[in-house]
Amino acid sequence: MDKILMRKGESKVITFTVTDDETEDPIDVSLTTCTFKVKKSVLDTDVVITKGDADFDKSNGNEGLLHVEIKPVDTQDIEEADYTGELKIVFDDGSIDKSQEIMLVIEEPIND
């Protein structure tokens, strides 16, 4: 699981690389429907950040790349802690891939 450090109120683009588990070749994700949700833990029901399909940049989707921006407003009001983020991809045929998880570490900004 990748670990990404963010300061509260910071903007960051997260890039996911989607590959075939066996061949490790990129999977074309340009015509998929994607969501990204961040929670305190996998078992938690409270979602603190949600990104829908329209929030994803799929311009390199044919290379298996998905980009989603976490904006300052997304992190400014959540507490400093470690969070679990999950990418869900729904393909044209209805199959679902939910294997992409990251740890999002939110910290207070450094004061001048």
C-alpha positions in Angstrom: 0.0 0.0 0.0 1.4 3.4 -1.0 1.7 6.1 1.6 1.1 9.7 0.8 1.7 12.6 3.1 -0.4 15.7 2.9 -0.7 18.8 5.0 -4.2 20.1 5.9 -5.3 22.6 3.3 -2.8 21.4 0.7 -3.5 20.4 -2.9 -2.1 17.1 -4.3 -2.7 15.0 -7.4 -2.7 11.3 -6.8 -1.8 9.1 -9.8 -2.9 5.5 -9.9 -1.3 3.0 -12.3 -3.7 0.2 -13.2 -2.0 -3.0 -14.5 -2.9 -6.6 -15.2 -2.0 -8.6 -12.1 -0.4 -11.4 -14.1 1.4 -9.6 -17.0 1.8 -6.2 -15.3 0.8 -4.6 -18.6 -1.2 -1.4 -18.3 -5.0 -1.7 -18.5 -6.9 0.8 -20.6 -9.1 2.7 -18.0 -10.1 5.6 -20.3 -13.8 4.4 -20.5 -14.2 3.3 -16.9 -16.2 4.9 -14.1 -14.1 5.7 -11.1 -14.6 6.7 -7.5 -12.1 7.4 -4.7 -13.1 7.4 -1.0 -11.1 8.1 2.0 -12.0 6.8 5.5 -10.2 6.5 8.9 -10.1 2.7 8.4 -11.4 0.1 6.0 -14.2 -0.8 8.5 -15.2 2.8 9.2 -18.5 3.9 7.6 -17.7 7.7 7.8 -16.2 8.9 4.5 -14.1 12.0 4.9 -13.2 12.6 1.2 -15.1 11.5 -1.9 -14.1 11.9 -5.5 -16.5 10.9 -8.3 -15.9 10.0 -11.9 -15.9 13.6 -13.1 -13.0 14.4 -10.7 -10.7 12.0 -12.5 -8.3 13.0 -15.3 -8.3 10.0 -17.7 -6.3 11.7 -20.5 -3.6 8.9 -20.1 -6.2 6.2 -19.4 -5.0 4.1 -22.4 -1.7 3.8 -20.5 -3.4 2.7 -17.3 -3.1 6.0 -15.6 -5.7 7.8 -13.5 -5.2 11.2 -11.8 -7.3 12.6 -9.1 -6.8 15.9 -7.3 -7.2 16.3 -3.5 -8.0 19.9 -3.1 -7.4 22.2 -0.1 -11.1 22.2 0.9 -11.0 18.4 1.0 -8.5 18.3 3.9 -8.9 21.6 5.8 -11.5 20.4 8.2 -10.4 16.8 8.9 -8.3 15.8 11.9 -4.7 15.0 11.7 -4.5 11.2 11.3 -3.8 8.2 9.0 -6.6 7.4 6.6 -7.3 4.7 4.1 -8.1 5.6 0.5 -9.7 3.2 -1.9 -10.0 3.5 -5.7 -13.0 1.7 -7.2 -13.0 1.2 -11.0 -16.1 -0.1 -12.9 -15.3 -1.3 -16.4 -17.7 -1.3 -19.4 -18.6 -4.9 -18.9 -19.7 -4.2 -15.3 -16.7 -5.8 -13.7 -15.3 -4.0 -10.7 -11.7 -3.5 -9.5 -11.4 -2.3 -5.9 -7.8 -3.4 -5.3 -6.1 0.0 -5.3 -5.6 1.3 -1.8 -3.4 4.0 -0.3 -2.6 5.3 3.1 -3.2 9.1 3.2 -1.4 10.7 6.1 -2.9 14.1 7.0 -0.7 16.4 9.1 -1.0 20.0 10.4 0.7 22.6 8.2 4.1 23.7 9.2 3.9 27.2 10.7 6.3 29.9 9.6 
